[in-house]
Amino acid sequence: MAPTRLTQLKSTKKRRILYTVLIISMLLLSGVIVFAINLSLETSKATSKMFDPLDGPIENGNYVNPTADGSPFTILIAGIEHDEGEKNGRSDALILATVNPKTKKISMVSIPRDTRVYIEELGYEDKINHAYSVGGMKYTINTLEKLLDIPIDFYVSTDFQGFEDIVDTVGGVDVDVSFTFKAQLTESLKWKTYTKGPMFLNGNEALAYVRMRKKDPEGDMGRNSRQKQVIQDVINKATSLSNITKIDDMIRDVGNNVKTNIPSSEYFAFIKMYQKIKTSPIEQLHLDGENKKLYDKKEKKDIWYFFPNDNSLKELIESLKLNLDNSGQNAQSDLKTQEVNDLSVGD
């Protein structure tokens, strides 16, 4: 039986609807593909700007991952301040962390920016932050490796804008203010009151919080504690499940202001590793010393320096090395357990 005109019209209408749906679907798919390609290209450009291997874990152009087998490693976090007339700026904050995935232990120490050290490439002693202003991160890492007698595997450096971007990208930070004080915000120059107790801060507020030093009764030591407090919360939030999906956004946001020798291909490996140990308390190490003035012939004036205490520096080096050595960590734990048992028996 031949199809009727009505049947033919219905069939034609169905085909037109099908073609329309297919065309719309193809256009949508094309849009998604173009968006994904642009997103990938933007992220790729950002990561290429961030990546600066220096002479770290790179051998003959190939990346050597110190964490591939779960071995302990070190990472240096540097906050950079840019002043007019300086090529590189100065390292305003230096925080070194040792991470041991096997023992699930993280140790963290701040190196005061005025610490007087021998800068091998210059051939004389100066402030540690001067190493960066002359030779960038390479001079800084080499100087710290000599001072602390340990290798520095990774680094992440950021300027003030990058710091603000990082904090804002993870959704702000939660801090516990140890005393009430006021600090001036950058750009707006407004004064903000930081009230003792828990507070939530955005990027601009967090920057003023970690930079304030003169009003802190503990001086540099207090400032260093605030810096580590913020960094720990940033790391916790950046590696949370809610933010992992935003990693491309994070990279694009901070790409112009952050440098690191960690390849983008390793980001998820670091996140996965940190998620396994993030519940473990971070060991806060300290470098004790004293601030003293020395007359600088070149500057023709007295300059304040921080001189590390020899015994404190020795203890710090031992603690850092201990966390980088699995056998040493276990041996130390066994020794402490034995000492406690001996005391118990004596009682």
C-alpha positions in Angstrom: 0.0 0.0 0.0 1.5 3.4 -1.1 2.2 5.9 1.7 -0.4 8.7 1.9 0.6 12.4 1.6 -0.1 12.8 5.3 2.4 10.0 6.2 5.0 11.5 3.9 4.6 15.0 5.5 5.0 13.4 9.0 8.1 11.5 7.9 9.6 14.7 6.3 8.8 16.7 9.5 10.5 14.0 11.7 13.6 14.1 9.5 13.8 17.9 9.7 13.5 17.8 13.5 16.2 15.1 13.6 18.5 17.2 11.4 17.9 20.2 13.5 18.7 18.3 16.7 21.9 16.9 15.1 23.0 20.3 13.9 22.4 21.9 17.3 24.2 19.0 19.0 27.2 19.4 16.7 27.3 23.1 17.3 27.2 22.6 21.1 29.9 19.8 20.9 32.1 22.1 18.7 31.6 24.9 21.2 32.6 22.6 24.1 35.7 21.3 22.1 36.8 24.9 21.3 36.3 26.0 24.9 38.3 22.9 26.2 41.1 23.7 23.7 41.2 27.3 24.8 41.2 26.3 28.4 43.9 23.8 27.8 46.0 26.4 25.9 45.5 29.0 28.6 46.5 26.6 31.4 49.5 25.4 29.3 50.7 29.0 28.8 50.3 29.7 32.6 52.2 26.6 33.6 55.0 27.3 31.1 55.3 30.8 32.7 55.4 29.2 36.2 57.9 26.5 35.4 61.5 27.4 36.1 63.6 24.3 36.8 66.9 26.1 37.8 69.4 23.3 38.7 67.0 21.3 40.8 65.8 17.7 40.1 66.5 18.1 36.4 69.2 15.9 34.8 70.1 16.2 31.1 66.8 17.9 30.4 64.8 15.0 32.0 62.8 15.5 35.2 63.9 13.3 38.1 61.1 13.0 40.7 62.5 12.6 44.2 59.0 11.6 45.5 58.4 8.8 43.0 59.1 6.0 45.5 57.7 7.9 48.5 61.1 9.2 49.6 61.3 12.2 51.8 61.9 15.6 50.1 62.3 19.3 50.8 60.4 22.3 49.5 61.2 25.9 49.9 58.4 28.5 49.9 59.5 32.0 49.1 57.6 35.3 49.3 59.2 38.0 47.0 59.0 41.7 47.6 59.7 43.9 44.5 61.3 47.3 45.1 62.2 50.0 42.5 65.8 49.7 41.2 66.1 46.0 42.1 66.3 43.5 39.3 64.9 40.5 41.2 63.4 42.0 44.3 64.1 40.5 47.8 62.9 37.4 49.6 60.6 38.8 52.2 59.7 35.3 53.6 61.5 32.0 53.4 59.9 28.9 54.7 61.5 25.5 54.3 59.5 22.2 54.8 60.7 18.7 54.9 58.1 16.1 53.9 58.3 12.4 54.7 55.4 10.5 53.1 56.4 7.2 54.7 56.4 8.4 58.3 53.6 11.0 57.4 55.6 13.8 59.0 56.1 17.4 57.9 58.5 19.7 59.5 58.5 23.5 58.8 60.9 26.3 59.7 61.0 30.0 58.8 64.4 31.5 58.0 64.4 35.2 59.1 64.9 37.5 56.2 67.7 39.4 58.0 69.7 36.2 58.7 73.4 36.9 58.1 74.8 34.1 55.9 77.8 33.5 53.6 76.7 33.8 50.0 79.2 31.7 48.1 78.6 33.3 44.7 79.3 36.7 46.1 82.2 35.7 48.3 81.1 37.6 51.4 78.4 37.6 54.2 75.1 39.4 53.8 71.4 39.1 54.6 69.8 36.0 53.2 67.3 38.1 51.3 70.1 39.8 49.5 71.0 36.5 47.9 67.7 36.7 46.0 68.1 40.3 44.9 71.5 39.5 43.3 71.0 35.9 42.0 67.4 35.0 42.3 66.2 31.7 43.6 69.4 29.9 42.5 71.6 31.9 44.8 69.0 31.6 47.6 68.7 27.8 47.4 72.5 27.4 47.2 73.0 29.6 50.2 70.3 27.8 52.3 71.7 24.4 51.3 75.1 25.4 52.6 73.6 26.9 55.8 71.3 23.9 56.6 73.5 21.1 55.1 70.5 19.5 53.2 69.4 19.5 49.6 66.4 21.5 48.5 64.4 19.5 46.0 61.6 21.9 45.1 60.7 25.5 45.5 57.6 27.7 45.0 58.1 31.5 44.9 55.4 34.2 44.6 55.2 37.9 44.8 52.6 39.8 46.8 50.0 39.8 44.0 50.5 36.1 43.5 50.0 35.5 47.2 46.7 37.4 47.1 45.6 35.5 44.1 46.4 32.2 45.7 44.4 33.0 48.9 41.4 34.3 46.9 41.5 31.3 44.5 41.2 28.8 47.4 38.3 30.8 48.9 40.2 32.8 51.6 41.9 31.5 54.7 40.9 30.9 58.4 43.4 32.1 60.9 43.6 32.3 64.7 44.9 35.8 65.6 47.0 35.6 68.7 46.6 39.3 69.7 44.6 42.3 68.4 46.4 44.7 66.1 45.9 47.0 63.1 47.6 46.7 59.8 47.5 48.8 56.6 46.1 47.1 53.5 47.9 47.5 50.2 46.3 49.5 47.3 43.4 50.9 49.3 45.8 51.9 52.2 42.9 51.4 54.6 43.6 50.2 58.1 42.1 46.8 59.2 41.7 45.6 62.7 42.7 42.0 63.3 40.9 40.9 66.5 42.3 38.2 68.8 40.6 34.9 68.0 39.4 33.1 64.8 39.1 35.3 61.7 38.4 34.7 58.0 40.7 36.7 55.6 40.6 37.4 51.9 43.8 37.6 49.9 44.5 41.3 50.5 43.8 41.0 54.2 45.9 37.9 54.5 48.9 39.7 52.9 48.8 42.5 55.5 48.4 39.8 58.2 51.6 37.9 57.3 53.6 41.0 56.6 53.1 42.9 59.9 56.1 42.7 62.1 56.8 45.9 64.1 53.7 45.6 66.3 54.3 41.9 67.1 55.8 41.5 70.5 57.8 38.5 69.1 59.0 40.4 66.1 60.2 38.2 63.2 59.4 35.1 65.2 55.7 36.1 65.5 55.5 37.1 61.9 57.0 33.7 60.8 54.4 31.9 62.9 51.6 33.8 61.1 53.2 33.1 57.7 53.3 29.3 58.4 49.7 29.5 59.8 48.4 30.9 56.5 50.5 28.7 54.3 49.2 25.6 56.1 45.6 26.6 55.6 46.2 27.5 51.9 47.7 24.1 51.3 44.9 22.3 53.1 42.3 24.1 51.1 44.1 23.9 47.8 44.3 20.1 48.1 40.7 19.6 49.3 38.3 17.7 47.1 36.2 20.9 46.5 39.2 22.7 45.0 40.9 19.9 43.1 38.4 20.4 40.3 39.5 24.1 40.1 43.2 23.4 39.6 43.1 24.8 36.1 41.5 28.0 37.4 44.2 28.2 40.1 47.0 27.8 37.6 45.6 30.5 35.3 45.0 32.9 38.3 48.6 32.6 39.6 50.5 31.9 36.5 52.0 35.4 36.1 53.2 35.7 39.7 54.4 32.3 40.7 57.5 30.4 39.8 58.3 26.7 40.6 60.5 23.8 39.5 57.6 21.4 40.0 56.3 20.3 36.5 52.5 20.6 36.0 52.4 16.8 35.3 53.3 16.2 39.0 50.6 18.5 40.6 48.1 15.7 41.1 50.8 13.4 42.5 51.6 16.0 45.1 48.0 16.6 45.9 47.3 12.8 46.3 50.4 12.4 48.5 49.5 15.4 50.7 45.9 14.1 51.2 47.3 11.0 52.8 49.3 12.9 55.4 47.5 16.2 55.8 45.8 15.1 59.1 49.2 14.7 60.7 50.3 17.6 62.8 53.1 19.8 61.3 56.2 20.0 63.4 57.0 23.7 63.8 60.8 24.2 64.1 62.5 27.4 65.1 65.9 29.0 64.5 66.9 31.0 67.6 69.4 33.8 67.5 69.8 37.5 68.2 69.5 40.8 66.3 72.7 42.9 66.2 73.9 46.0 64.4 77.0 45.9 62.2 78.6 48.9 60.5 78.5 48.4 56.7 81.4 50.2 54.9 79.6 50.1 51.6 76.4 51.6 52.9 78.3 53.7 55.4 75.7 53.0 58.1 74.8 50.5 60.8 72.6 47.6 59.6 70.6 45.2 61.6 71.3 41.5 61.1 69.9 38.3 62.6 72.7 36.0 63.9 71.6 32.4 64.4 72.6 30.7 67.6 75.1 28.0 66.9 73.4 25.4 69.1 70.0 26.2 67.8 71.3 26.0 64.2 72.8 22.6 65.0 69.6 21.3 66.5 67.6 22.6 63.5 69.9 20.8 61.1 69.6 17.5 63.0 65.8 17.8 63.1 65.6 18.5 59.4 67.9 15.6 58.5 66.0 13.3 60.9 62.8 13.9 58.9 64.6 13.2 55.7 65.9 9.8 56.9 63.4 7.0 57.5 65.8 4.9 59.5 66.8 7.9 61.6 63.2 8.8 62.3 62.5 5.2 63.5 65.6 5.1 65.6 64.8 8.4 67.2 61.3 7.2 68.0 62.6 4.0 69.5 65.1 6.0 71.6 62.4 8.3 73.0 60.2 5.3 73.8 63.1 3.6 75.6 63.8 6.8 77.6 60.2 7.0 78.7 60.2 3.3 79.8 63.4 3.8 81.7 61.9 6.8 83.6 58.8 4.8 84.3 60.9 2.0 85.8 62.9 4.4 87.9 59.7 5.8 89.4 
